[in-house]
Amino acid sequence: MSSPAKKRRLNNVASQSGPQPKGLEFFFAKQKQGDGSTKSSPAVEPPQKAASELTDEELARKLQAEWDREAGNGGAATAEPPQDVPVEQTVPDISEDLSSKTTPEPSAAKSASAVFGASSSTLTLQSTGTAEDAVTTSIPLDEPPLSFEPSKYLAALKQHWDVEGGDASYALLTRCFFILSGTTKRIKIVDTLVNCLRLLIEGDPGSLLPAVWLATNSISPAYISLELGLGGSAISKALKQVCGLDNRSLKAIYDKHGDAGDVAFEAKKKQSFTLRKPKPLTIKGVYQSLVKIASSQGQGSAETKQRIVDRLLQDARGGEESRFVVRTLCQHLRIGAVKTTMLIALSRAFLLSRPPGADFSVKDKADLSKLKKEELAEVWSKSEEIVKACFARRPNYNDLVPALLEIGITDELLIRCGLALHIPLRPMLGSITRDLSEMLTKLQGRDFACEYKYDGQRAQVHCDANGKVSIFSRHLELMTEKYPDLVELVPKIRGEGVSSFIMEGEVVAVDRDSGELKNFQTLTNRARKDVEIGSIKVDVCLFAFDLMYLNSQPLLDRPFRERRELLRSLFVEVPHYFTWVKSLDATSNDSETVLEFFKSATDFKCEGIMVKILDNLVDIPYLGNEDDQEIPNDENPSTPKKSKAAKKVKGSAVVDGDPKKAGSRRKALLATYEPDKRLDSWLKVKKDYNSSFDTLDLIPIAGWHGQGRKAKWWSPVLMAVRNEETGMLEAVCKCISGFTDAFYKATRQFYDDGGEDGVRKNTRAQKPSFIEYPGPLPDVWFEPQEVWEMAFADISLSPTYTAAIGLVSDERGLSLRFPRFLKKRDDKSLEEASTNDFLAGLWRKQEAKAVPTQESRLKEEDDERDGEDDDGD
């Protein structure tokens, strides 16, 4: 046991036996006891002294010099740390990395009094687990926007921001995320976003664009390939280094919470102190750090990314900042603010606020407060439609937000954010019909075109006057490299007088010699990147069906008949390489002809047919029921309490063909091209859509261990639909039917709970916050990644499942009876899975058909009784 004299020898460097190394905690304890005297020693340790011989004071001064040198070089959370500056600056890891420390330059060292003086905030105990931003947390961001006054808080915020450099702090965005993650009420989500955006518009306009990107869980538009490329190991390593955890501790936290952000929150609380006060994160800084991570390539990029991740977690103040930094890095923010919600929030924020120096007009809050609810909804909706239309035509916040800051919400915004070559517009979508009779009823009195629905990949083709070609997928991803043969072909199909264009078509795998079509699976075997024409083994043909832009002129407002005529007259067909979709013009009276065309499409290995209105006939009323028609431009899609009231049905149903119930509040169907809208102007009838065989595209979210021979597999599997308004996944049924043994095995390997080796794969231990399911807990929660097509017998009201609750019943959701797995939908992303609104629409159709069915059954029974009476007579 050491003697008291030995314990008092803190800095006895003259001892021949070598000093007993003390931890930094010992020095900090002495400092806290009031020992303000520091022994003088050289400013820099002698170069020949090994790191293991450093005293506590020398080690502390050495680290301080390194940090000062880093600060002098501009090192910050937003910048990449220099190569020679270590990023492990927390106490638990220092002892492990002493041998890797470099000796600081003499000019970077400071005197002992400067290092340990009372005025310095560097080497003092800093509590990182509870250090929250009190200025930001006091702002009531969830107030109604008409009563929220940004000017009441901007003075304190700006003063707070100026101390740390002048840019808006990430704490403001964290506060917003915290409120959003704690509610599923869409009105509160929108209001909170609006208030946060208004603070940035009026207080720091330069941070608005980065905030929008961060809140939408992205850093660039889909057509610009900018991916973080971070694995879970990078985040785990950062948490272990910053918070001083080992593998066992980290795994224990993850098993308990199951969410990477929650793990970061708990780990940050366990971090007792750091050697320096973290430099507050800013919104700009976090976004720039993400861009640097995504831009890092080549040799050493992994180390560069790791340093940036480490620094972000080191500078995160408090558990909440750590939580949302990690969720952002994992690309699973989960705050319920989907794309539509952000566009609505932007439109309302710019109706109420403008940046300093801007001269566009804004609405007076006092005047808006006097409006009735319906009148206010109309004001909101007009601005929302402008912003949505701009983003649909040019889906890039880098174009939209700067224009809003300059001119606000005006008609000029549509011009500034109009169509542009090599920037994809969001495609128009078609509504689903379950049989041909339903389609003919909806389009009664109109001329329409029936087109083959090919089993391929939808493509948007851009070509400018110089012959440059860009090809985009339906998800706006750039896939020019995937189709070099089409790139070479496209300039050659331009007819005389065509300089530039944007066309849409279906890329289908074909047999080049015979022209025979191949299925989508064959097309997926084609390489995606760095494809060379000479190495292509899967030939394709482009079947064009629409033209949206020609010679610098947009054609979106032209009827489909005109757009199709331009497409067919100005472009040159090349058999088996480029042609037009096979089509048939018809009316609702040509039912037999349409049926024959549908059969020919299915015989030709097509999925079915697309039906499109040819002309703008505004005088003909729309006869489809309102569940299938998107709310038009003069409605307010952001006030669900109002718009959904008409959709709630109790004991009754909307009947097709009733003009009073169908279309009385809706615009006539137009033949224009409406980007990013799903309208009945386009209808799709697939070969497996009929009145007795409905399907839904559902998301697997959880599973139970099977029984008997299925004990090692997941059976049943819990399925869910999307809530497009809140971003939640709502459980709708358990599925146990339709799976093969091979599928069971593959699913068990893909969704691994770590039961054998302790390593989870695509699963969670705890229920995620974005899933609504109040029933018995499953054995494992899946990471939502796939879309499965499911068939079912019918839809019923359920006291257990929450899907579509509030749309058809205030107390019960909807569930599927006898669900059966059909296939994986590899061609669909999670954003394209079936929604709760669509599910509710199917239920209403089912109930509408049940009424006449019951009446007909009663009539048949009456006829049978009448016949029995006649026989008896």
Secondary structure, 3 states (H helix, E strand, C coil): CCCHHHHHCCCCCCCCCCCCCCCHHHHHHHHHCCCCCCCCCCCCCCCCCCHHHCCHHHHHHHHHHHHHHHHHCCCCCCCCCCCCCCCCCEHHHHCCCHHHCCCCCHHHCCCHHHHHCCCCCCCCCECCCCCCCHHHHCCCCCCCCCCCCCHHHHHHHHHHHHHCCCCCEHHHHHHHHHHHHCCCCHHHHHHHHHHHHHHHHHHCHHHHHHHHHHHCCCCCCCCCCCCCCCCHHHHHHHHHHHHCCCHHHHHHHHHHHCCHHHHHHHHHHHCCCECCCCCCCEHHHHHHHHHHHHHCCCCCHHHHHHHHHHHHHHHCCHHHHHHHHHHHHHCCCCCCCCHHHHHHHHHHHHHHCCCCCCCCCCCCHHHHHCCCHHHHHHHHHHHHHHHHHHHHHCCCHHHHHHHHHHHCCCCHHHHHCCCECCECCCCCEEEECCCHHHHHHHCCCCEEEEEEECCCEEEEEEECCCCCEEEEECCCCECCCCCHHHHHHHHHHECCCCCCEEEEEEEEEECCCCCCECCHHHHHCCCCCCCCHHHCCCCEEEEEEEEEEECCEECCCCCHHHHHHHHHHHECCECCCEEECCEEEEECCCHHHHHHHHHHHHHCCCCEEEEEECCCCCCCCCCCCHHHCCCCCCCCCCCHHHHCHHHCCCCCCCCCCCCCCCCCCCCCCCCCCCCCCEEEEEEEEECCCECCECEEEEEEEEEEECCHHHCCCEEEEEEEEECCCCCCEEEEEEECCCCCHHHHHHHHHHCECCCCCCCCECEECCCCCCEECCCCCCCEEECCCCCEEEECCEEEEECCCCCCCCCCCCCCEEEEECCEEEEECCCCCHHHCCEHHHHHHHHHHHHHHHHHHHHHHHHHHHHHHHHHHHHHC
